[in-house]
């Protein structure tokens, strides 16, 4: 029997998913959570085979929970309505077993769960196409500079930390803004985070 835990903040969907999967002869839903934090507690308690996670949840998102579960024996499947390349990239780095769109038919989900239990990875084709549509334009050094900007460091502090001159850091920031086609540091940070280009 495949033991499943589901995390989804929309109660109606949570109930429907649970009911559908319980109809499968070889599956049983052993726990339901409204956010990633509740899910992690359930995983400890129930030791499920599969964790089905929504991405957008309060307290802790599905992606954050997936990152926590990376070394856990429970296989993670992300269910999402969001076909964003940054999300897919993060999910892949968290080594999730599946990344599927919520509007897939329920029999596809059950089939994917069985395949993932056999050690296969299942990704919605639309998400794969999207992931390869946009390459990360930032170099390793530009990502470092941007990461330090996120931490709220000044140009001077970044220069000190990376052993560069203030002018060089300013040049990096200017190149980053050009590459990301944005007008300021805040927009650069927001865009790079959304696209998953900082991981």
N, C-alpha and C positions, 0 to 999 in steps of 0.2 A: 504494500500500500504506500503510495506517495503522499507524504505528509506536507501540507502546505500552510504557510502563514501569509496573510494578505495585509498590506498597509495602503490605505486609501482614505483621504479625508472627507470624501463625499459619501455620506452614509448610505444613500440609495444604491450607488454603484458598488460599494463595499458588500452590501447585502446580496445584490444581484450576482456579483462575481463569485461570492461564497456559495450561493445556491447552485449556480451553473456547474461549478467544479465538483460540488458534492454529488452531482448526478452521475459523474464518471465513476465506473465500477472500481477503478484502480487508484482513486484519489480521495483524500479526506482533508477538509479544511480544519486545522487544529487551533487556529487563532486568528483574530482580526484586530488591526490597530488603526488608529486615526492619524498617526504621524510616525516618523522615523524612530523617535526615542522610544515610544511604546513598542514598536516592532523589535528593537534590539533587546528589550526586556523579555518579550515573548520568545524570541529565538533562544535566549539562555534557558528559559523555562521548558520550552517544548521540543527543542532540538529538531526543527523541521528539515525536510529534504530540499524544499523549494520556498523561496521568499518572493512574493509578487509585490513590487513596489511602484507606487505612483511617484512621479517626479516632484510635482509641486505640492508640498504639504507644509503645514505650520510646524513650528518648533524645530524639526529636523527634516530636510527634504529627502526624497528617495535616493538621490545621488550621494548625499552625505552618508546615509545609512549603508548604501552599497559599498562605499569606501571603507566603512567600519567593518563590513562583513567580508572584506577581500580574502582574509585568511581563514574564514570560517568554512566548515564543511557544507553549510547550506548554500545551494546554488541560487543565484539572484537573477530574477527577470524584472526588467524595468518595463512598466506599461505607461505609455504616454500619449497625450494628444499633441505634444510639441515636437515638431520635426526640426529641431535646431541643431546645427552642426556642433556647437560647443558642448551641448548635452551629450551627444553621441560620443564625442571624443572622451569626455570624462567617464562615461559608462564603460567605454572600451578599456580605459586605463584602470578602472576598478575591476576589470576582468569579469564583467557580468556574463551570465550564460545566455541571456536573451535580452533584446531591446525591441519591443513590439509596440505597434500603434494600437490605441484602445478601440479603434473602429474595426479591428480585424474580427472575423467571425469567431464565436466561442469554440467551435470545433478545431479551429486553427490553433487557438491558445492551448487546448488540451493536448493536441498533437505536438506542439512546440515543447510543452512540459515533458512529454515522454522522450523526445529527442534530446533535450538538455540533460535529462537523467542518464542518458546513455553517453554523455560526455560531449555532445555536439554543441555548437553555438548557433543561436537562431537570431538573425537580425532582419527586421522589415526591409525589403528592397528599397523603399523610398528613402529610408534613413541612410542606407549605404551610399546611394546616389548623392544625397545631400552632403555627406561627410567628405566625399571626394571632389565636391564642386568648388570648394574654396581652400586653398593652401594657406598655411600660416606664413605671413610675409616677414615676421620678426626674427631677427637673429637671436642667438643665445644671450648675447650681451644686452640687446635691446629689451629682451624679456626681463633680464635682471634689473635693469633701470626702471622698467614699468612696475615690477614687483615692489621695489623700494618706494616708488611714488605712492602705491596703494597703502603702504605702511605709514604714509604721511611724512616721509623724509624730504627735507629740502634739497635743492640742487647741491648745496655745499656738503650736506651730510652724505649724499649719494657719492659725491666725488671722493670724500674721505674713505667711505666703506669700500669702494671699488678701485681705490688707488688711481684715480683719474683727476685731471684738472677740471675746474668749474666749467671752463669753456667746452671741454670735450663732452661733459654731461649735457650741457645745453644743446650741443650739436646732436647728441643721441636723441634727446627729447624732440628736437625739431624734425629729425628723420622719422621718428615714430609717428608724429602727428601727420606728416606727409603720407607715409605708408598706409596709415589707417584712415586717411582722408577725413580727419576731424580737426576742429578748431582749437581745442584746448586739452589740458591734461586729464580733466574729469571725463570728457567724452572718450579719450583714448583708453582710459582704464575701463570704462563701461563697455566699450566695444570689444576690447580684448577679452574681458571676462565672459561676455555673452557668447563669443565665438569659441571660447575654450582654448584660447591661444597662449595662456600663461602657464598651463600645467606642463 
